[in-house]
Amino acid sequence: MEKVKVAILGSGNIGTDLMIKIIRNSQQLEMSVMVGIDPDSDGLARAKRMGCATTHKGLGGLVEMPEWEITITGRS
């Protein structure tokens, strides 16, 4: 079964935690893109180190990226 590529909106603690859980545990989801608005955020830096595509341009940046199928909001 092919995994579904996920984009997470929000590069803070919630989004970063969700990204790690998907990478480590998911059999159905593949982490693809981390979306944030602060180019210097720790979450975006960590996502890059873990091999994920990133954008700091919010939703506008996400729609320019072709490598995702669903989005999950990692915000409270």
N, C-alpha and C positions, 0 to 999 in steps of 0.2 A: 504494500500500500504506500502510495506517495504521500509525503507529509505536506500539510498546508503551510504556506509561507505567511508569517505574521509580521505586522508592523505594530510597534507599541508607541502610543502617544503619551509622552511624559517621561523625561529622563531623570526624574528625581528618585527618591528611595523606593516608592511603590513600583514604578516602571522598571527600575533596575532589578529589584527583587523578582518581579515577574519574568524578566528576561533570563535571569539565572535559572529559575525553575523550569522554564521552557527548554533551555539548552541542556540542562542536566537530566530532566525527568520525562519530558513529553515524548510519547511514541506517535502522536498524531500531528504535532505542530513543529515547525522549523522556524527558528528566530531569523528574521531577515533584515528588518530596519528598526532602528531606534530614532524616535523623533523628539526633538526638544526645541527650545528657543534661545538657550544660552550656549554659545559656541565653546565656552570654557567649563561646562558642567562636568562633574565627575562621572555622571551616568553615561554621557556620550563618549567620554574618553575610555571608560571601561568597555562599552559596547564595541568600540573600535579595536581595543586590545583583544577582545573575544571573537573578532572576525566578522562582526555585523556591519552592514552599511549604516551610515548615520546622516542625519541632517539637522541643522540648527535653525532651519527656516520654517518650522512649524508645518501646518497642513499644506501650505504652498510648496514647501520642499518635498513633502511626501508625494504629492501628485506627479512630481517630475521623476519619481523613482519607479521603475517598472517591476521591481522584484518583490512584490507582496500581493497577497490575495485577500487577507482580512486584516482589520485593525482591532486592537484591544486598547482601551483607555487605561493607562496606569496612573490615574489621578484620583484624589479623594474628592 
